[in-house]
Amino acid sequence: MALLTKDMIKPAKKYWQYFLGIYVMSTLSLPLVWGNGDWSNPVVLLKVSLWSFVIWATQMVGHTIIIVKLDERISWMKRPVLRGLAGLVSMVIYASVAFIVVQIIMQFVFFQKLPNLTLLELLQNSWYAVQVAFVVSFVATFFGFLNAWRKSEVEKERLKTQMMVHKYNALQNQINPHFLFNSFNVLSELVYENQDLAVKFIHQLSDLYRYVLSTKTEDLVPLKKELAFIQSFAFLLKTRFENQLEITIDVQLNDEEYLVPMSLQLLVENAVKHNEATSASPLKISIAKRNNSIVVSNNLQEKTAVKHSTNTGLSNIKERYAYLSGKEITINKTTETFTVELPIIKLNHN
């Protein structure tokens, strides 16, 4: 026979401690349930003690299961009233039924007969268990709500911390050194070939990085500001790829509409990173407004040698949108196109 391992002993020890605690409580409650009974007869006292333990064990275990199952199905933070009522009703019903069943079983085990009581009398005798259920329900409600509130606050702090990490990563990764290196390569060629275009290129590059620095502390930016930024970004890309890349922007602006900063740039850069772009088959990227979303779409002509994507950028946008607005972005990939819809966030909710 295999020896018990530490991993097997720890759960067993935990359960033994749990039932030992129930036994202690059931023993302490004997004066209440036995009262003026015969305390001098050890056999009777043992039966009463065991009887009390079974009542306490079925009540405590049942209430624990009810609490766990209800917590899984009904959120304290979203529906506290429903959760509290469901707990109270479930525990009272369970307490009465479990008490009656235990009474019937123990009566049969110890005396080989069923209790000579009506259903009404059995229900009246279960009043003690119902009182216990009320107390347990009250305590469970208080600590359950307190624990849910504490977890909610911890989650909020975790999301805030994660948000700061995302902002830092956005500054480091979204306008990455690789893009900067390519931009300077293009610029070095323009200086000799087209000085006027080189000057314009420098101005656009300057505007782009000015935007990056100005939005590093912003959660949201006006849609028109984000579009102005993406136009500078598009100019740099088109200067680099020339007729291999087409970017069209068709968006009617509204002063009350906002986006997560640099989200458009990331989607455009992803399209360029993962797709082939040639003169014969240019990469076509469109940015348009559809209902309450900004839709970024490109024709799909995936690179064969590109590294496997981790979708870090898309996950970044998803989590920031979930944190700031509770909205989700929509991603749709077909054999011909790849499309992402970014919900427009409006600050003047009515």
N, C-alpha and C positions, 0 to 999 in steps of 0.2 A: 504493500500500500504506500502510495506516494506521501511524502512528508508535507505538512502544511507550510505554505510560503508566507512571507510577510504580507504580501498583497491579499492573501486569503484571510489572514488573521485580523487585519485592521478592520474590514467591514463587519466581521463577526463580533469583534470587540465593541464596535460602535452600537450594534443591535443589542448586545447584552447590556450595555450601559443604559440604553433607551428603555428596555423592559425592566431593568433593575430600578430605574427611576419611577416607572409606573407602579411597581410592586411597593415601593416605599410610600407613594401617595395613597395607594389603596389601603395599606396598613394603617396609615395615619387617619384615614377616613372611617375606620372600623367603629369608633365610638359613635359616629353619626348614624351609621347604617344598622349597627347591632344594638346600640343603646342599652336597654335593661336586660339584654339576653344573658344566657348562662355563660359566664366567663371562666367558670371553674372546670368545664369539660373540655379537655384538649382536642378531642376528636371533633366535637361540634365547632370549636374555635378554628380548627384547621379548615373545616368545610366552609365556614363563613369567610375566612381569610382568602381561600381560593376563589370563592364565589365573587367576592369584592374585587379580586385581582382580574378575573375574567371580564367583569363589567367595565372596569377602568381601561383594560387593554383594548377591548373592542371599541370603546368610546374614543380613546386617544388615537388609535391607529386609523379608525374610520375618519375622524375629524382631520387628521393629517393628510390623508389621501384626498379628501374633499377640497381642502385648502390648495393643495398642489395642483389638482386638476382644474379648479376654477381659475387659479392664477395663470394657467396655460391658455385658457380660453377667453377670459374676460380681463381686460387691462384695468388696473386700478386708476391709472392716470387718465384714460380716455372715457371710461364709464364707471366712476366710483360708486354711484348710487346703485346701479344694477349689480355691481360686484358685491357690495355690502348686503343687499337684499338676498341675492342668490346664495351667499354664504350662510346667512341667518336661517333662511327657509330650509336649505339642504341639511344643515346641521341639526335643526330641531326635528325634522322628519327622520333623519338617520338615527338620532339619539333615541327617539321613541321606539322605532322598529327594532333597533339593535338591542335595546334594553328588554323588550318583550321577548325576543327570540332567545336571549341569554337566560332569562327567567324560566322559560319553558324547558330549555335544554338542561339547565342545572337542576331543576326540579326533577326531571326524569332521571338524570345521572345519579343523584344522591338518594332519591326516594322512590325510583322506579314507577313514578306516576306523573301524570300531567297536572298542572295547577288547576284546582277547582275554582276558577275565577272566570267571570264574564269578560268580554273584550273591553267593556267600559272600565271594569275594575283593573284590568291590566294596564289600560291607558292611564288611569289615575295613579297606579303604582309607578309608572314611568315618569311622573312629574319631576322626581329628583334628577333623573338623567336629562330631562329637558332644561332644568335650571342650570345644570352643568354646561349644557350646549349653549345656552344664552351667554354664560360667562366666557366660555371658550371662543364663541363667535365674536363677542365684543373685543376680547384681547387680540384675536386673530385679525379682526378688522383694523384695529388701531395700528398694530405692528405691520400688517400687510401694506396698508396705505403708506405708513412711514418708510418702509423698506422700498416700495415702488417710487416714492418721491425721491429718496436718496439715490436710487439707481438712475432716475431721470436726470438729476443734477449732475451725477458723475458722467453720464452720457453726453450732456450738454458741454461739460468741460472738455471731454475727450474730443468732441467735434470741433470745439473752438481751437484746441491745440492742433488738431488735424488740419483745420482751415489755415492756420498760420504756416504749417509745413507746406501745404499746397501753394500758398502764395510765394514762399521762398523757392520752392521747386519751379514755379512758373518763371520766376526771374532767372533762374539758372538754366532751365531746360528749354522753355518755349521759344525764346530767341537764343538759340544755342551757339556755342563757339564755332561749330561746323558751318552754320549759316553765315556767321560773321566772317569767317575765313573765305568762303565763296564770294561774299560781297566785296571784300577787299581785292580779291583776284580780278573780279569784273571791273572794279574801279581802276586798278592799275592798267588794264588794257584801254579803258576809256580815256585815261589821261593822255595817251599818245594818239588815239584814233579820233576822239570827239570830245574836245575840252568842254564845250557847252553842255553836252550831255553828262559829262563827269561832274560838273558843278551841280547840276540838277540832282544827280544821283547822291551826291554828298548831302544836299539839303534834305532829301527824302530819308536818307539813312539817319540823319540827325533828328528829324521829326519822329522817326520810329522809336529811337531809343529815349527820346524825351517823353514819349507816351508811356513807355515801359516804366520809367522812373516815377512818373506822376501818378500812375495807377497802382503802385505797389502796396499802398495802404487802403485801397478802395475795394469794397465788396462788389459794387455794381457801378457801371458807367453808362452814360446816355448812349442810346443806339447810334445817334449821329456821330458821336465822338469815336466809337468803335469802328464805324464805317470809314471815317476819315483816316484812321490808323491803318485799316486794311487796304485802303487805296495806296498809301505809301508803301506798304508791304508788297502789294501787287506790282507796283512800279519797279521795285528792285528785282522781283522774280522775272518779270517780263523783259527787263533789260538784260538779265542773265540768260534766259532761255529763248528770247526773241520770238520767232514764229512757231516755236515748239509748244508754246503755252498760251491759252486763251482764258482770260478771267473776265466775266461779266457780272456787273452789280446792278440789280434792279430793285431798289427798296425805296418806298415812300416813307419819309421821316416823320416822327411824332415826338414832340419834346417830352412826353410823359412815358416813353418806352425805354427800357434798360436791358442790358445784357451783362453776363459775367465778363469781366475784362479779359481781353486777349483770347477769348474762346474762338472767334472767327479765324484769327491768325493760326491757331493751333490746327484747326480743321483744314485750312488751306495748305499748311505746311505738311500735314499728314498725307494729303492727296499727292503732293509733289514727291514726297519721300517714297511712297509705295507704288507709284505708277510710272510707266514709261512715257516719255514725252519726246516726240520726233517731229520733224517738219512734215513728213508724210502722214503721220497720225498724231496730231497735237493733243495734249492733255487739255480738256475743256472743263473749267470750273465755273459754276454759276452760284451766285448769292442772291436770293430772292426772298420776298416777304410773302408768306402764305397764312392767311387768317391771323392768328396770334403767335406765329413762329417765324424765325428766320431759317430758311432752308439752304443748306450748303450741299451741292451735289456735283459729282464729277463722273465722267465716263470711266469705266473700269478697264484698265489695261495694265494689270499688275506686273511688277518686275519679277523676273524669275529668280534673280540672285539676291533679292532683298532678305535681310535677316528676319526671323520670325518675330512678328509684332507682339508686344506684351500688352498693348492697349492701355498703357499707363496714362497717356494724354486724355483719352476718352473717359477713363475712370475718374481722372481728375475733374473733368467738367461735370460728370454725373454727380459726384459727391458734393461739389460746390453748389450745383443747382438744387440738390435735395436739401442742403443745409440752409440756403438763403430763401428758397421759395416753396419747398415741398414738391416742386414739379420735376418731371422726368424728361430727359431728352429722348428723342426717337431715332433709332438707327435702322436703316433699311438697306440691305445689300442684295442686289440681283446679279445676273450674269453680265449685265451691261452697265449698271450704275451703282454708285455708293452714295447714299444720301443720309444726312444728319439734320434733324430738326431741333433747333434751340428755342425753347419757349421764351417769348418776350415777357419781361417782368414789368408790371405797371405799379407804380407807387401810390396812385390815387384810387385805391380800392374803395368801392362804395358798398 
